[in-house]
Amino acid sequence: MKEGKKPTMASWTKYWVALCGTDLFYYPAKSLKATERKHFKSSASKSYSVVGWMAIMADDPHHQDVFLLTDSEHGNSYKYQAGSSKHAETWLKHLSSACQSNRPQVPANLMSFD
């Protein structure tokens, strides 16, 4: 879903995705046959903070390697295919932790001039 609306055509786009702290970085494929890290560009094309998002397994018995990442604030939901149910569970574990992280707080020892 994009901004609360289902896209007219659902298609898969290949990315190498890296989770660093609470940020997801997307590296686009150099070709349609990309399967290994070397087949993807070295610079991320986009990144998102997942703080406050929600990660869940997709309810699809035919695709047990698929999970969803939802940004309810903007009404966007993204579907990921991990390649195996084990990889999907690992991604889900780390994404769930990142989603529940708190944004960095301003230190309490700073002076205020109010």
N, CA and C atoms as an extended XYZ file, in Angstrom:
342
Properties=species:S:1:pos:R:3:atomname:S:1:resname:S:1:resid:I:1 pbc="F F F"
N         0.842       -1.174        0.000 N   MET     1
C         0.000        0.000        0.000 CA  MET     1
C         0.883        1.231        0.000 C   MET     1
N         0.437        2.236       -0.652 N   LYS     2
C         1.157        3.499       -0.712 CA  LYS     2
C         0.180        4.597       -0.359 C   LYS     2
N         0.435        5.295        0.728 N   GLU     3
C        -0.440        6.362        1.215 CA  GLU     3
C        -1.876        5.872        1.369 C   GLU     3
N        -2.035        4.654        1.897 N   GLY     4
C        -3.347        4.094        2.180 CA  GLY     4
C        -4.085        3.524        0.988 C   GLY     4
N        -3.472        3.566       -0.202 N   LYS     5
C        -4.126        3.063       -1.409 CA  LYS     5
C        -3.317        1.916       -1.992 C   LYS     5
N        -4.005        0.896       -2.468 N   LYS     6
C        -3.337       -0.232       -3.099 CA  LYS     6
C        -2.826        0.203       -4.471 C   LYS     6
N        -1.538       -0.075       -4.782 N   PRO     7
C        -1.017        0.298       -6.095 CA  PRO     7
C        -1.769       -0.432       -7.207 C   PRO     7
N        -1.840        0.191       -8.376 N   THR     8
C        -2.554       -0.403       -9.489 CA  THR     8
C        -1.888       -1.701       -9.948 C   THR     8
N        -0.581       -1.785       -9.853 N   MET     9
C         0.118       -2.991      -10.242 CA  MET     9
C         1.149       -3.322       -9.172 C   MET     9
N         0.980       -4.453       -8.543 N   ALA    10
C         1.949       -4.889       -7.542 CA  ALA    10
C         3.068       -5.635       -8.253 C   ALA    10
N         4.293       -5.153       -8.115 N   SER    11
C         5.427       -5.825       -8.727 CA  SER    11
C         6.575       -5.859       -7.723 C   SER    11
N         7.432       -6.823       -7.903 N   TRP    12
C         8.591       -6.943       -7.042 CA  TRP    12
C         9.739       -6.149       -7.644 C   TRP    12
N        10.448       -5.426       -6.812 N   THR    13
C        11.657       -4.731       -7.221 CA  THR    13
C        12.789       -5.294       -6.379 C   THR    13
N        13.866       -5.719       -7.029 N   LYS    14
C        14.979       -6.313       -6.298 CA  LYS    14
C        15.878       -5.239       -5.701 C   LYS    14
N        16.139       -5.390       -4.411 N   TYR    15
C        17.096       -4.550       -3.698 CA  TYR    15
C        17.916       -5.443       -2.778 C   TYR    15
N        19.137       -5.025       -2.520 N   TRP    16
C        19.880       -5.581       -1.394 CA  TRP    16
C        19.553       -4.621       -0.273 C   TRP    16
N        19.015       -5.147        0.822 N   VAL    17
C        18.560       -4.290        1.911 CA  VAL    17
C        19.438       -4.520        3.127 C   VAL    17
N        19.874       -3.423        3.744 N   ALA    18
C        20.700       -3.499        4.951 CA  ALA    18
C        20.010       -2.731        6.070 C   ALA    18
N        19.964       -3.334        7.240 N   LEU    19
C        19.424       -2.682        8.427 CA  LEU    19
C        20.599       -2.249        9.286 C   LEU    19
N        20.735       -0.949        9.470 N   CYS    20
C        21.806       -0.381       10.301 CA  CYS    20
C        21.145        0.408       11.418 C   CYS    20
N        21.138       -0.159       12.611 N   GLY    21
C        20.440        0.483       13.724 CA  GLY    21
C        18.950        0.465       13.463 C   GLY    21
N        18.382        1.644       13.246 N   THR    22
C        16.949        1.744       12.958 CA  THR    22
C        16.680        2.172       11.519 C   THR    22
N        17.709        2.171       10.687 N   ASP    23
C        17.565        2.619        9.300 CA  ASP    23
C        17.722        1.465        8.325 C   ASP    23
N        16.819        1.413        7.338 N   LEU    24
C        16.916        0.458        6.240 CA  LEU    24
C        17.533        1.175        5.046 C   LEU    24
N        18.535        0.563        4.438 N   PHE    25
C        19.184        1.110        3.248 CA  PHE    25
C        18.912        0.163        2.082 C   PHE    25
N        18.522        0.733        0.947 N   TYR    26
C        18.154       -0.038       -0.242 CA  TYR    26
C        19.199        0.175       -1.337 C   TYR    26
N        19.774       -0.939       -1.798 N   TYR    27
C        20.763       -0.921       -2.870 CA  TYR    27
C        20.139       -1.575       -4.100 C   TYR    27
N        19.924       -0.827       -5.184 N   PRO    28
C        19.262       -1.389       -6.370 CA  PRO    28
C        20.136       -2.398       -7.116 C   PRO    28
N        19.460       -3.314       -7.803 N   ALA    29
C        20.146       -4.346       -8.589 CA  ALA    29
C        20.751       -3.737       -9.849 C   ALA    29
N        21.884       -4.284      -10.258 N   LYS    30
C        22.516       -3.869      -11.514 CA  LYS    30
C        21.856       -4.561      -12.699 C   LYS    30
N        21.248       -5.748      -12.445 N   SER    31
C        20.570       -6.490      -13.502 CA  SER    31
C        19.423       -7.290      -12.894 C   SER    31
N        18.568       -7.836      -13.742 N   LEU    32
C        17.419       -8.609      -13.275 CA  LEU    32
C        17.820       -9.929      -12.624 C   LEU    32
N        19.015      -10.425      -12.926 N   LYS    33
C        19.468      -11.707      -12.401 CA  LYS    33
C        20.281      -11.572      -11.115 C   LYS    33
N        20.243      -10.413      -10.479 N   ALA    34
C        21.033      -10.168       -9.272 CA  ALA    34
C        20.629      -11.106       -8.143 C   ALA    34
N        21.639      -11.765       -7.551 N   THR    35
C        21.385      -12.672       -6.426 CA  THR    35
C        22.379      -12.477       -5.288 C   THR    35
N        23.573      -11.964       -5.568 N   GLU    36
C        24.603      -11.766       -4.559 CA  GLU    36
C        24.883      -10.280       -4.387 C   GLU    36
N        25.507       -9.920       -3.264 N   ARG    37
C        25.768       -8.507       -2.955 CA  ARG    37
C        26.505       -7.803       -4.088 C   ARG    37
N        27.446       -8.489       -4.736 N   LYS    38
C        28.233       -7.865       -5.802 CA  LYS    38
C        27.378       -7.507       -7.026 C   LYS    38
N        26.167       -8.061       -7.124 N   HIS    39
C        25.273       -7.772       -8.246 CA  HIS    39
C        24.406       -6.538       -8.006 C   HIS    39
N        24.639       -5.862       -6.888 N   PHE    40
C        23.848       -4.680       -6.538 CA  PHE    40
C        24.763       -3.463       -6.457 C   PHE    40
N        24.217       -2.294       -6.671 N   LYS    41
C        25.003       -1.060       -6.658 CA  LYS    41
C        25.626       -0.843       -5.280 C   LYS    41
N        26.725       -0.103       -5.267 N   SER    42
C        27.453        0.111       -4.014 CA  SER    42
C        26.892        1.273       -3.196 C   SER    42
N        26.071        2.117       -3.815 N   SER    43
C        25.465        3.244       -3.098 CA  SER    43
C        23.972        3.001       -2.924 C   SER    43
N        23.496        3.276       -1.733 N   ALA    44
C        22.066        3.120       -1.462 CA  ALA    44
C        21.273        4.154       -2.257 C   ALA    44
N        20.147        3.729       -2.809 N   SER    45
C        19.304        4.646       -3.571 CA  SER    45
C        18.280        5.333       -2.668 C   SER    45
N        17.989        4.710       -1.514 N   LYS    46
C        17.048        5.307       -0.569 CA  LYS    46
C        17.246        4.664        0.794 C   LYS    46
N        16.737        5.362        1.799 N   SER    47
C        16.800        4.821        3.158 CA  SER    47
C        15.604        5.343        3.945 C   SER    47
N        15.204        4.559        4.939 N   TYR    48
C        14.076        4.918        5.797 CA  TYR    48
C        14.394        4.559        7.235 C   TYR    48
N        13.976        5.385        8.160 N   SER    49
C        13.998        5.024        9.569 CA  SER    49
C        12.730        4.226        9.838 C   SER    49
N        12.853        3.098       10.539 N   VAL    50
C        11.693        2.248       10.811 CA  VAL    50
C        11.155        2.439       12.236 C   VAL    50
N        11.646        3.447       12.942 N   VAL    51
C        11.160        3.707       14.297 CA  VAL    51
C         9.662        3.999       14.240 C   VAL    51
N         8.894        3.271       15.031 N   GLY    52
C         7.448        3.455       15.066 CA  GLY    52
C         6.699        2.643       14.019 C   GLY    52
N         7.407        1.937       13.145 N   TRP    53
C         6.777        1.092       12.148 CA  TRP    53
C         6.431       -0.255       12.784 C   TRP    53
N         5.829       -1.142       12.019 N   MET    54
C         5.454       -2.457       12.525 CA  MET    54
C         5.871       -3.523       11.510 C   MET    54
N         6.526       -4.587       12.000 N   ALA    55
C         6.953       -5.700       11.153 CA  ALA    55
C         6.173       -6.939       11.560 C   ALA    55
N         5.558       -7.611       10.571 N   ILE    56
C         4.789       -8.829       10.829 CA  ILE    56
C         5.016       -9.831        9.705 C   ILE    56
N         4.821      -11.105       10.011 N   MET    57
C         4.875      -12.132        8.967 CA  MET    57
C         3.609      -12.016        8.124 C   MET    57
N         3.742      -12.233        6.835 N   ALA    58
C         2.583      -12.216        5.938 CA  ALA    58
C         1.762      -13.475        6.187 C   ALA    58
N         0.468      -13.359        6.067 N   ASP    59
C        -0.432      -14.500        6.273 CA  ASP    59
C        -0.647      -15.198        4.932 C   ASP    59
N         0.403      -15.895        4.463 N   ASP    60
C         0.342      -16.562        3.167 CA  ASP    60
C         1.053      -17.912        3.268 C   ASP    60
N         0.286      -19.008        3.379 N   PRO    61
C         0.907      -20.329        3.534 CA  PRO    61
C         1.755      -20.755        2.330 C   PRO    61
N         1.546      -20.138        1.174 N   HIS    62
C         2.313      -20.490       -0.028 CA  HIS    62
C         3.654      -19.755       -0.086 C   HIS    62
N         3.789      -18.669        0.685 N   HIS    63
C         5.018      -17.873        0.711 CA  HIS    63
C         5.402      -17.610        2.161 C   HIS    63
N         6.034      -18.582        2.787 N   GLN    64
C         6.391      -18.465        4.190 CA  GLN    64
C         7.662      -17.651        4.415 C   GLN    64
N         8.234      -17.124        3.322 N   ASP    65
C         9.418      -16.277        3.432 CA  ASP    65
C         9.084      -14.800        3.249 C   ASP    65
N         7.804      -14.457        3.315 N   VAL    66
C         7.354      -13.082        3.074 CA  VAL    66
C         6.926      -12.438        4.389 C   VAL    66
N         7.372      -11.192        4.587 N   PHE    67
C         6.947      -10.422        5.744 CA  PHE    67
C         6.587       -9.008        5.303 C   PHE    67
N         5.868       -8.298        6.162 N   LEU    68
C         5.394       -6.952        5.855 CA  LEU    68
C         6.000       -5.951        6.822 C   LEU    68
N         6.280       -4.778        6.320 N   LEU    69
C         6.757       -3.670        7.132 CA  LEU    69
C         5.812       -2.512        6.863 C   LEU    69
N         5.173       -1.998        7.926 N   THR    70
C         4.123       -0.995        7.768 CA  THR    70
C         4.452        0.298        8.495 C   THR    70
N         4.300        1.391        7.771 N   ASP    71
C         4.427        2.743        8.324 CA  ASP    71
C         3.017        3.302        8.419 C   ASP    71
N         2.358        3.068        9.553 N   SER    72
C         0.950        3.465        9.684 CA  SER    72
C         0.768        4.974        9.697 C   SER    72
N         1.797        5.719       10.066 N   GLU    73
C         1.695        7.187       10.077 CA  GLU    73
C         1.438        7.742        8.676 C   GLU    73
N         2.064        7.123        7.669 N   HIS    74
C         1.894        7.579        6.284 CA  HIS    74
C         1.025        6.636        5.458 C   HIS    74
N         0.553        5.533        6.062 N   GLY    75
C        -0.332        4.603        5.353 CA  GLY    75
C         0.374        3.739        4.333 C   GLY    75
N         1.694        3.512        4.510 N   ASN    76
C         2.454        2.702        3.563 CA  ASN    76
C         2.752        1.326        4.145 C   ASN    76
N         2.648        0.312        3.303 N   SER    77
C         2.980       -1.045        3.703 CA  SER    77
C         3.860       -1.653        2.614 C   SER    77
N         4.969       -2.274        3.025 N   TYR    78
C         5.928       -2.835        2.088 CA  TYR    78
C         6.042       -4.338        2.317 C   TYR    78
N         6.109       -5.085        1.248 N   LYS    79
C         6.203       -6.543        1.312 CA  LYS    79
C         7.621       -6.950        0.915 C   LYS    79
N         8.224       -7.829        1.731 N   TYR    80
C         9.585       -8.293        1.494 CA  TYR    80
C         9.591       -9.807        1.381 C   TYR    80
N        10.425      -10.315        0.494 N   GLN    81
C        10.598      -11.756        0.345 CA  GLN    81
C        12.042      -12.074        0.707 C   GLN    81
N        12.218      -12.890        1.759 N   ALA    82
C        13.545      -13.127        2.317 CA  ALA    82
C        14.286      -14.318        1.713 C   ALA    82
N        13.623      -15.172        0.954 N   GLY    83
C        14.282      -16.319        0.344 CA  GLY    83
C        14.072      -17.618        1.095 C   GLY    83
N        13.844      -17.522        2.407 N   SER    84
C        13.521      -18.710        3.206 CA  SER    84
C        12.772      -18.254        4.451 C   SER    84
N        12.030      -19.173        5.050 N   SER    85
C        11.283      -18.808        6.259 CA  SER    85
C        12.248      -18.479        7.394 C   SER    85
N        13.394      -19.147        7.439 N   LYS    86
C        14.398      -18.866        8.472 CA  LYS    86
C        14.937      -17.441        8.328 C   LYS    86
N        15.263      -17.043        7.099 N   HIS    87
C        15.739      -15.673        6.874 CA  HIS    87
C        14.651      -14.657        7.203 C   HIS    87
N        13.412      -14.970        6.860 N   ALA    88
C        12.298      -14.058        7.165 CA  ALA    88
C        12.146      -13.877        8.673 C   ALA    88
N        12.267      -14.948        9.427 N   GLU    89
C        12.158      -14.865       10.887 CA  GLU    89
C        13.299      -14.036       11.475 C   GLU    89
N        14.502      -14.187       10.923 N   THR    90
C        15.645      -13.398       11.390 CA  THR    90
C        15.427      -11.916       11.098 C   THR    90
N        14.991      -11.604        9.872 N   TRP    91
C        14.688      -10.218        9.522 CA  TRP    91
C        13.614       -9.659       10.449 C   TRP    91
N        12.568      -10.437       10.672 N   LEU    92
C        11.457       -9.993       11.510 CA  LEU    92
C        11.928       -9.675       12.931 C   LEU    92
N        12.780      -10.523       13.472 N   LYS    93
C        13.314      -10.312       14.824 CA  LYS    93
C        14.060       -8.980       14.909 C   LYS    93
N        14.966       -8.735       13.964 N   HIS    94
C        15.775       -7.514       13.996 CA  HIS    94
C        14.950       -6.269       13.647 C   HIS    94
N        14.050       -6.406       12.690 N   LEU    95
C        13.195       -5.267       12.334 CA  LEU    95
C        12.253       -4.900       13.479 C   LEU    95
N        11.686       -5.892       14.139 N   SER    96
C        10.782       -5.622       15.260 CA  SER    96
C        11.503       -4.850       16.358 C   SER    96
N        12.733       -5.233       16.627 N   SER    97
C        13.543       -4.533       17.623 CA  SER    97
C        13.810       -3.094       17.188 C   SER    97
N        14.166       -2.907       15.916 N   ALA    98
C        14.434       -1.560       15.395 CA  ALA    98
C        13.175       -0.697       15.407 C   ALA    98
N        12.039       -1.283       15.068 N   CYS    99
C        10.771       -0.546       15.037 CA  CYS    99
C        10.379       -0.031       16.426 C   CYS    99
N        10.747       -0.778       17.444 N   GLN   100
C        10.367       -0.418       18.806 CA  GLN   100
C        11.397        0.469       19.494 C   GLN   100
N        12.495        0.766       18.821 N   SER   101
C        13.523        1.634       19.397 CA  SER   101
C        12.981        3.044       19.558 C   SER   101
N        13.533        3.740       20.508 N   ASN   102
C        13.150        5.143       20.714 CA  ASN   102
C        14.067        6.038       19.912 C   ASN   102
N        13.522        7.142       19.468 N   ARG   103
C        14.356        8.133       18.799 CA  ARG   103
C        15.323        8.722       19.827 C   ARG   103
N        16.510        9.107       19.398 N   PRO   104
C        17.463        9.684       20.342 CA  PRO   104
C        16.859       10.903       21.049 C   PRO   104
N        16.995       10.934       22.348 N   GLN   105
C        16.467       12.031       23.148 CA  GLN   105
C        17.558       13.095       23.341 C   GLN   105
N        17.129       14.344       23.474 N   VAL   106
C        18.069       15.412       23.795 CA  VAL   106
C        18.533       15.169       25.219 C   VAL   106
N        19.831       15.207       25.483 N   PRO   107
C        20.316       14.970       26.837 CA  PRO   107
C        19.682       15.920       27.839 C   PRO   107
N        19.377       15.408       29.027 N   ALA   108
C        18.698       16.201       30.061 CA  ALA   108
C        19.628       17.235       30.681 C   ALA   108
N        20.927       17.105       30.482 N   ASN   109
C        21.854       18.035       31.118 CA  ASN   109
C        22.122       19.291       30.294 C   ASN   109
N        21.407       19.489       29.214 N   LEU   110
C        21.572       20.724       28.429 CA  LEU   110
C        20.853       21.869       29.124 C   LEU   110
N        21.392       23.051       28.968 N   MET   111
C        20.788       24.231       29.586 CA  MET   111
C        19.583       24.699       28.801 C   MET   111
N        18.615       25.204       29.490 N   SER   112
C        17.427       25.760       28.837 CA  SER   112
C        17.332       27.230       29.204 C   SER   112
N        16.985       28.081       28.247 N   PHE   113
C        16.889       29.514       28.489 CA  PHE   113
C        15.433       29.973       28.483 C   PHE   113
N        14.531       29.107       28.891 N   ASP   114
C        13.105       29.455       28.945 CA  ASP   114
C        12.807       30.363       30.100 C   ASP   114
